[in-house]
Amino acid sequence: MKTQRNQKENLKTFYIVIDMLICVSMFLIMLIKSYGVINYYFNGYVIITAIYLGLLSLFVEIFEVFRLGETRVRDMFLSYCLAAFATNFIIYFIMSLIAYKMLAVLPVFALLILQIIAMATLLYLENRHLRDSFPIPKAIAIFGEPNYEILAKIYPYRDILVTVDKSVDVEDISFDKLDELLAGYERVITVDVDHNDKKLIFKKCYEEHITVYDIPSISDTLIASSSVMHVIDTPILKIGRFGPNELEAIIKRLIDIAGSLVLLIVASPIMLMTALAIKINDGGDIFFKQKRLGLNGQEFMVYKFRSMIMDAEKNTGAILAKNNDDRITKVGKFIRMTRIDELPQLINILKGEMTFVGPRPERPEMYEEIVKDIPEFRYRLMVKAGLTGYAQIYGKYNTTTRDKLLLDIYYIENYSIITDLKLMILTLKVCLMPESSEGVKDDHQQG
C-alpha cells in the first residue's frame, strides 16, 4: 500500500510539473510572437517568464488547482480559470508598464482561452488516468456514537475519496485483535471516538501505514490549530490564538475601510440594477434589515437586498431557507445564487460592525437556541462577524451548525492577514459554485 501511495504521489507531481511547463511555454510563445516588437533581450524574457511562473504558482496554490485524484475535474477547472485569469491580467499590466504604453490585449485574451482549453483536456485525462491506475481505497469507519450523517456526506464523493466498506462501533472492537480488524483496509475513518481509544487506533494505523480520516471534535480542532514551541527538550503545543492581535486588528480594519469603499463604488451599477429589479418584481422594500450578533455579542442591524417575499417569517418565525423555498422571489433566486444580495453588507463593513472575513453573524434568537445544544457556539463571538469566512469557503449554506463552528474555530485559531486575503480571493470561486448557496433540507432546518 505504501509503495502504491508513493507511486500515485510521484505521478501527481509529474503531471503538475508538466502542466505548469505547458502553461508557461504557451505564455513564452505568445510573448515572443505577439510582443516581439518590444526588445526584452534574452535576460528580459527570462525575467518576465520567471515572474509569470511565480504569479501562476501563487494563484494555483491559492485556488487549490492541482488536487488531482482528490476532487472533481470541474472544481479544478474553475480554479484554474480563476488562477490563469489573475495571472494573465497582472502580467499584462506589468508588460504594459515596461513598454510605457497599453499593449494590445487580444494576444493575452487568446492565450487565456488556449490555456483554458488545454488545461480542461489535461486535467480530465490526468484525473481519469489516476483513478483508473489507482483504485479508490477501501475504508472502515469506526464510530464512538452513531453518526451516519458523516457517511452520507462522504458517499457522493466515494469516487475521489474512499469507499466505506464497513462500519463498526468502537465498543465492539477488541483492541488486542485490531490487526485483524484493519487487515485489508487502506483508510480508517474515526467519528466521535473517545480519546484513549482514538490513541490506540492512530498508533496502530501509523505502524501499518494506514491513512486516517478523523472527524474532529471541538477540542481536536483546537489542538490541530496549535503552534509548536521548542523551549525545553519536549515539544509543547500552544493553544490560544483567539483571533487577530492589536496590530493585526488595525491592519484588518484599514483593509475593511479601503476595500468596502472601493467595492461600493465599483458595485454601485449592479446594486442600482438589483434595487430596480426588486422594486419592479413585487413593489416591496428593496432592503432587508435584520438584527444580528457581532463581536462579543453586540447587536447590530445587517443589511441585505430582499430576496424573499415581504414578511416572509410572519407565520413561521425564524427559520433558515430551505431548498426550493417558496418564500424566495424570482429575483431573489438569482441574487442569492450570485451572492448579490450580500452587497449591502459592505455598508456594515464600512461602519465597523462587520469585517470582510470572519464567522457569519447569527440571529440572536437562533443563537440562543443553538447555544443550548452546542455551548461552544459562543466562541464565534470572539472575533468580528464577516461577509465571508472559512465556513463559507469550505462549507455550504446548508452545512450543519456544528461543522460550521469547527471551521470557524479553525479560522480563529489560525488567523493571519495572509489567510484573510486568501479567503477573500477564494470567495470569487465560491460565488461561481451554485451548490454553495443551497438551502437546508426540510428535515434539518436548524442544521
C-alpha positions in Angstrom: 0.0 0.0 0.0 2.8 2.4 0.9 4.6 1.7 -2.5 1.3 2.3 -4.4 0.7 5.5 -2.5 4.2 6.8 -3.3 3.7 5.9 -7.0 0.5 7.9 -7.1 2.1 10.9 -5.4 5.0 10.8 -7.8 2.7 10.6 -10.8 0.7 13.6 -9.5 3.9 15.6 -9.1 4.9 14.7 -12.6 1.6 15.8 -14.0 1.7 19.1 -12.1 5.2 19.9 -13.4 4.2 19.1 -17.0 1.0 21.2 -16.7 2.9 24.2 -15.4 5.6 23.9 -18.1 2.9 23.8 -20.8 1.2 26.9 -19.4 4.5 28.8 -19.1 5.6 27.7 -22.6 2.4 28.9 -24.1 3.0 32.3 -22.4 6.6 32.5 -23.7 5.5 31.7 -27.3 2.8 34.4 -27.0 5.3 36.9 -25.6 7.8 36.4 -28.4 5.3 36.2 -31.3 2.8 38.9 -30.2 5.0 41.4 -28.4 8.3 40.8 -30.3 8.4 44.5 -31.2 9.5 45.1 -27.6 13.1 44.1 -27.4 13.4 42.5 -24.0 16.7 40.8 -24.9 17.4 37.4 -23.5 17.6 38.3 -19.8 14.4 40.3 -20.1 12.5 37.3 -21.5 13.9 35.1 -18.7 12.9 37.6 -16.0 9.3 38.1 -17.4 8.8 34.4 -17.8 10.1 33.8 -14.2 7.6 36.5 -12.9 4.8 34.7 -14.9 5.8 31.4 -13.4 5.8 32.9 -9.9 2.4 34.5 -10.3 0.9 31.4 -11.8 2.3 29.2 -8.9 0.9 31.7 -6.4 -2.6 31.7 -7.8 -2.6 27.9 -8.4 -1.8 27.5 -4.7 -4.4 30.0 -3.6 -7.2 28.5 -5.7 -6.0 24.9 -4.9 -6.0 23.9 -8.6 -4.0 20.7 -8.7 -5.9 18.4 -6.4 -5.6 15.5 -8.9 -7.5 12.4 -7.8 -8.9 14.3 -4.8 -11.7 16.5 -6.2 -14.0 16.9 -9.2 -12.5 18.0 -12.5 -15.0 20.8 -12.8 -13.7 22.2 -9.4 -10.1 22.1 -10.6 -11.1 23.6 -14.0 -12.9 26.5 -12.3 -10.0 27.1 -10.0 -7.6 27.1 -13.0 -9.7 29.5 -14.9 -9.5 32.0 -12.0 -5.8 31.4 -11.5 -5.0 31.9 -15.2 -7.2 35.0 -15.4 -5.5 36.6 -12.4 -2.0 35.7 -13.6 -2.5 36.9 -17.2 -4.3 40.1 -16.0 -1.4 41.0 -13.8 1.4 40.1 -16.2 -0.3 42.2 -19.0 -0.1 45.3 -16.9 3.5 44.6 -15.9 4.4 44.3 -19.6 2.5 47.5 -20.4 4.4 49.3 -17.7 7.7 48.1 -19.1 6.6 49.2 -22.6 5.4 52.6 -21.4 2.1 52.1 -23.1 -1.0 49.9 -23.0 -0.3 46.9 -25.2 -2.8 45.1 -27.4 -5.0 42.9 -25.1 -6.1 40.4 -27.7 -2.9 38.2 -27.5 -3.3 37.8 -23.8 -7.0 37.0 -24.1 -6.2 34.4 -26.8 -3.6 32.9 -24.6 -6.1 32.6 -21.7 -8.6 30.8 -24.0 -6.0 28.4 -25.3 -4.6 27.7 -21.8 -8.1 27.0 -20.5 -8.9 24.6 -23.4 -5.5 22.8 -22.9 -5.9 22.5 -19.1 -9.5 21.3 -19.3 -8.3 18.5 -21.5 -5.2 17.7 -19.4 -7.0 17.8 -16.1 -9.7 15.5 -17.4 -7.2 13.0 -18.8 -4.8 13.1 -15.8 -7.6 12.7 -13.3 -9.1 9.8 -15.2 -5.7 8.1 -15.5 -5.1 8.4 -11.8 -8.4 6.9 -10.9 -8.0 4.1 -13.4 -4.5 3.3 -12.3 -5.1 3.6 -8.6 -8.4 2.2 -7.4 -10.2 4.1 -4.7 -9.1 2.7 -1.4 -11.5 0.8 0.9 -12.1 2.3 4.3 -13.5 1.1 7.6 -15.5 3.6 9.7 -15.2 3.4 13.4 -17.8 5.2 15.4 -17.9 6.3 19.1 -21.5 7.2 18.7 -23.8 6.5 15.7 -23.3 9.5 13.3 -24.1 8.2 9.9 -24.6 11.7 8.6 -20.9 11.7 8.0 -21.0 8.7 5.8 -23.9 10.3 3.9 -21.7 13.3 3.2 -18.8 11.1 2.1 -20.9 8.8 -0.2 -21.3 11.3 -3.1 -17.5 11.7 -3.2 -16.7 7.9 -3.0 -15.1 8.0 -6.4 -12.5 10.5 -5.3 -12.2 10.0 -1.5 -12.8 6.5 -0.1 -15.3 3.7 -0.4 -16.6 2.9 3.1 -16.7 -0.9 3.1 -17.6 -1.5 6.7 -18.8 0.4 9.8 -18.2 -0.7 13.4 -18.9 0.6 16.9 -15.7 1.2 18.9 -17.3 -0.6 21.8 -17.4 -3.8 19.7 -13.7 -3.7 19.0 -11.2 -6.0 20.7 -8.1 -3.9 20.6 -6.0 -7.0 21.1 -7.2 -8.0 17.6 -7.0 -4.6 16.0 -4.6 -6.0 13.4 -7.3 -8.4 12.2 -10.0 -5.7 12.0 -7.8 -3.4 9.9 -6.4 -6.1 7.7 -7.0 -5.3 4.0 -8.0 -1.6 4.6 -6.0 1.3 3.4 -8.0 4.0 5.1 -9.7 4.4 8.5 -12.4 7.0 9.4 -12.9 7.8 13.0 -16.0 9.6 14.2 -16.7 10.7 17.8 -14.2 8.1 19.2 -13.0 8.5 22.8 -9.5 10.0 23.1 -8.0 6.9 24.6 -9.5 4.6 22.0 -8.5 7.0 19.3 -4.9 7.0 20.5 -4.7 3.2 20.2 -6.3 3.3 16.7 -4.0 6.1 15.5 -0.8 4.3 16.7 -1.8 1.0 15.0 -2.6 2.8 11.8 0.7 4.7 11.9 2.5 1.4 12.3 0.7 -0.2 9.4 1.0 2.9 7.1 -2.8 3.2 7.1 -4.2 6.8 6.4 -6.7 8.0 9.0 -9.5 10.5 8.3 -10.6 11.8 11.7 -13.8 13.8 12.1 -12.6 16.2 14.8 -14.4 17.3 18.0 -14.1 21.0 19.0 -11.2 20.2 21.3 -9.5 18.3 18.5 -9.8 21.4 16.3 -8.2 23.5 18.9 -5.3 21.0 19.2 -4.9 20.9 15.4 -4.7 24.7 15.3 -1.9 24.8 18.0 1.6 26.0 17.4 4.6 24.0 18.5 7.1 25.5 21.0 10.6 24.3 21.5 11.6 25.8 24.8 12.5 22.6 26.6 13.5 19.3 25.2 9.9 18.2 24.9 7.6 19.7 22.3 4.9 22.0 23.8 1.6 22.6 22.0 0.5 26.2 22.5 -3.3 26.6 22.1 -4.9 30.0 22.3 -4.6 32.3 19.2 -8.0 34.0 19.9 -8.1 35.8 16.6 -6.1 38.9 15.5 -3.8 40.8 17.8 -3.9 44.6 18.2 -1.6 45.3 15.2 -3.4 42.7 13.0 -6.7 44.2 14.0 -5.6 47.7 12.9 -4.4 46.3 9.5 -7.6 44.4 9.1 -9.7 47.5 9.8 -7.7 49.5 7.3 -8.3 46.8 4.7 -12.0 46.8 5.5 -12.3 50.6 5.1 -10.4 50.8 1.8 -11.9 47.6 0.4 -15.5 48.4 1.2 -15.2 52.0 -0.2 -13.7 50.7 -3.5 -16.2 47.9 -3.8 -19.2 50.1 -3.1 -18.1 52.4 -5.9 -17.4 49.5 -8.4 -20.5 47.6 -7.5 -22.8 50.6 -7.5 -24.2 49.9 -11.0 -25.0 46.3 -10.0 -26.6 47.5 -6.8 -28.7 50.0 -8.6 -30.0 47.4 -11.2 -30.7 45.0 -8.3 -32.7 47.6 -6.5 -34.8 48.4 -9.6 -35.3 44.6 -10.3 -36.6 44.0 -6.7 -38.9 47.0 -6.9 -40.3 46.0 -10.3 -40.7 42.4 -9.2 -43.3 42.9 -6.4 -43.2 46.6 -5.4 -41.9 45.8 -1.9 -39.0 47.0 0.1 -35.6 46.9 -1.6 -33.5 46.3 1.5 -33.9 43.8 4.2 -32.7 44.6 7.7 -32.2 42.0 10.4 -30.8 42.0 13.9 -27.5 40.0 14.2 -24.8 39.4 16.8 -21.2 40.6 16.2 -18.0 40.9 18.3 -18.6 40.0 22.0 -22.3 39.5 21.3 -23.0 43.1 20.4 -26.2 43.5 18.3 -26.4 45.4 15.0 -28.6 45.6 12.0 -27.3 43.7 9.0 -28.3 45.0 5.5 -29.1 42.8 2.5 -31.1 43.1 -0.7 -34.5 41.5 0.0 -34.7 38.1 -1.7 -37.9 36.8 -0.1 -41.5 37.9 -0.1 -42.4 40.7 2.3 -43.0 39.5 5.9 -41.6 36.0 5.0 -41.4 34.9 8.6 -44.7 36.3 9.8 -46.3 32.9 10.2 -43.2 30.7 10.6 -40.9 32.6 12.9 -37.1 32.5 12.5 -36.2 29.6 10.2 -33.4 29.0 7.7 -34.2 29.0 3.9 -34.9 25.5 2.5 -34.2 24.0 -0.9 -36.8 25.3 -3.4 -38.2 27.7 -0.7 -41.4 29.2 -2.0 -40.8 32.4 0.0 -37.9 33.3 -2.3 -38.9 35.6 -5.2 -37.8 35.2 -8.8 -35.3 38.0 -8.5 -34.3 36.6 -5.1 -33.3 33.2 -6.5 -30.8 34.9 -8.8 -29.3 37.4 -6.3 -28.9 34.6 -3.7 -27.2 32.3 -6.2 -24.8 35.0 -7.3 -24.4 36.5 -3.7 -25.5 39.9 -4.9 -28.0 40.0 -2.0 -24.9 40.3 0.3 -23.5 43.5 -1.3 -25.3 46.0 1.1 -23.2 44.4 3.9 -20.3 46.5 2.6 -22.1 49.3 4.5 -21.8 47.2 7.7 -18.1 46.7 7.0 -17.5 50.4 6.4 -19.3 51.2 9.7 -17.1 48.7 11.5 -20.0 46.4 12.6 -18.6 43.6 10.3 -15.3 42.7 8.6 -14.6 41.1 5.2 -13.5 37.8 6.7 -15.0 36.2 9.9 -17.8 34.0 11.1 -21.1 34.8 9.6 -23.3 36.9 12.1 -26.0 34.9 13.7 -29.5 36.0 14.6 -30.0 36.4 18.4 -33.0 34.1 18.7 -31.2 31.3 16.7 -28.0 31.9 18.7 -29.9 31.3 22.0 -31.3 28.0 20.6 -28.0 26.8 19.2 -26.1 27.5 22.4 -28.4 25.3 24.4 -27.2 22.3 22.3 -23.7 23.5 21.5 -22.4 25.7 24.3 -19.1 26.2 22.4 -21.0 28.1 19.7 -20.3 31.3 21.7 -16.6 31.0 20.7 -17.6 32.5 17.3 -18.3 35.8 19.1 -14.6 36.2 20.0 -14.0 37.9 16.6 -15.9 40.3 14.5 -18.6 38.8 12.2 -17.6 38.6 8.5 -19.1 39.0 5.0 -17.3 35.8 4.0 -15.3 33.3 6.1 -13.8 29.9 6.4 -17.2 28.2 6.9 -18.5 29.9 3.7 -15.5 28.9 1.6 -15.2 25.3 2.7 -18.8 24.7 3.7 -22.2 25.5 2.2 -25.3 27.3 3.2 -26.8 24.0 4.4 -23.6 22.9 6.3 -24.6 21.8 9.8 -24.1 24.3 12.7 -21.6 22.0 14.4 -19.5 21.7 11.2 -19.6 25.5 10.6 -18.4 26.0 14.2 -15.5 23.7 13.6 -14.5 25.6 10.5 -14.9 29.0 12.3 -12.8 27.9 15.3 -10.1 26.7 12.9 -10.1 30.1 11.3 -9.9 32.0 14.7 -7.0 29.8 15.9 -5.1 30.1 12.6 -5.7 33.7 12.0 -3.4 35.8 9.8 -3.7 38.6 7.3 -2.5 36.2 4.5 -5.3 33.8 5.4 -7.8 36.7 5.2 -6.5 37.7 1.7 -6.6 34.1 0.5 -10.2 33.6 1.7 -11.3 36.9 0.1 -9.8 35.7 -3.2 -11.4 32.2 -2.8 -14.8 33.8 -2.3 -14.8 34.6 -6.1 -14.6 30.9 -6.7 -17.4 30.1 -4.3 -19.7 32.7 -5.9 -19.4 30.7 -9.1 -20.5 27.5 -7.5 -24.3 27.4 -7.2 -24.4 24.4 -4.8 -22.7 26.5 -2.2 -25.9 28.6 -1.8 -28.2 25.5 -1.4 -30.8 25.8 1.3 -31.1 23.4 4.2 -33.1 20.2 3.8 -36.7 20.2 5.0 -35.8 17.8 7.9 -32.8 19.8 9.1 -33.9 23.4 9.2 -31.8 24.2 12.2 -28.7 22.3 11.0 
